[in-house]
Amino acid sequence: MDLGFLSPLYDRPGPWATVYFATDFPAEDGAARQELHARAAADRLAEQGADDQTCRAVHDALTALPRTPNPPGRALFATSGEVVLETSLAVAPDGDGPHATWAPLPHTAPLLDLADAGPRCLIARIDRLGADFEVRDTEGTREVGRLGGDDWPIRRTPTTDWSERHFQNSVENTWERNAAAVAEGITETAEREHADMIVLSGEHRQCITVKERLPHELRAVAVEAEHGTRSPGSNEEAGERKLVGEVADARAWRVRQRAAGVMDRFRAGRVPTDDGRIDAAEGVPALVEAAREHRIATLLLRPDGPDAHREVWVGEDPTQIAMRRTEARELGAGEPMSARADDALIRAAAATGAGALSVSALTDEPEQPSGLPVGGLGALLRWPYGAGAHEQQEALQS
């Protein structure tokens, strides 16, 4: 997950109210239940020491949320009487009622499992005349372009007359030219929109032809959908619903594929090389040291790991993080605060441009060993332990 969207949370000192709130209330008593849950969240924050203004701001924001199954939940972060960040959840939080915490740092760790961490997906609706392009990401779906190709000759005639062979060949050539143009359009649009994967829908034969003409790096992340057309009508509603499901499955597959790749690198990196270099770290003490040195490239979290809620000490600067209060003071933290390890490490990762990834998607993958990273927290490193100063400088600049 790109943590850049969390930056507003780290511009203020806190303490912070964090609420994970389901929005899929039944229609018959939805308003009453929403009010009840909003009041429960505010009461729980007050019980933990939150000020009245922040509790009121959270309550008002929760009661104003639309009651909808899409998205099924929201996360709110508030301090000093103001909701600073509100973000959609792809998965509703577990349990009957909101999850509310009041702490020195915002409780961001659950976002790695509840928020939409899927890739930005470019959907190409293809026929023999061209294609329409859509992007689907955490913010929803939007149209991003349309491409029209040659429209004559476009249809073959049902004849076996030898005199028509040149016409049939012309039709095939038109299809080929249009497929090449669509492939070029996909390439340009994917680069412009920073798409991480491609879904090809529409006429099956043309989708195959287009895919064959994509550059290797895009062909490797392109999948073909069985449903969806370029110009869906009322009779295609069922197909459109199925396409939505196919795109969701494709994005989830990409998340698992990416997580598996990161985990493979982590498993290899935690083993010292012949010259003693280690490219991965795990355990809170090692990660705290890596965070202070801006060494973390990707932070890995296992939700059931016991180290997630382990105590660390932090200052106002995200890299003022230590295992002991006295050590935090030595780093310049005037009044060190006790914080959860996962939230403190996510803050440090966000501040240094690192990413974060939950490995919960690999729970059911038989080829992935359980229990890694040890304690539930690990990281791939920007440069390995044992690297020279020159290599460290290159890693910081890259």
Summary of the structure (lengths in Angstrom):
residues: 398
radius of gyration: 25.6
end to end distance: 18.8
largest distance: 91.3
contacts: 1292
relative contact order: 0.11
helix: 41%
strand: 24%
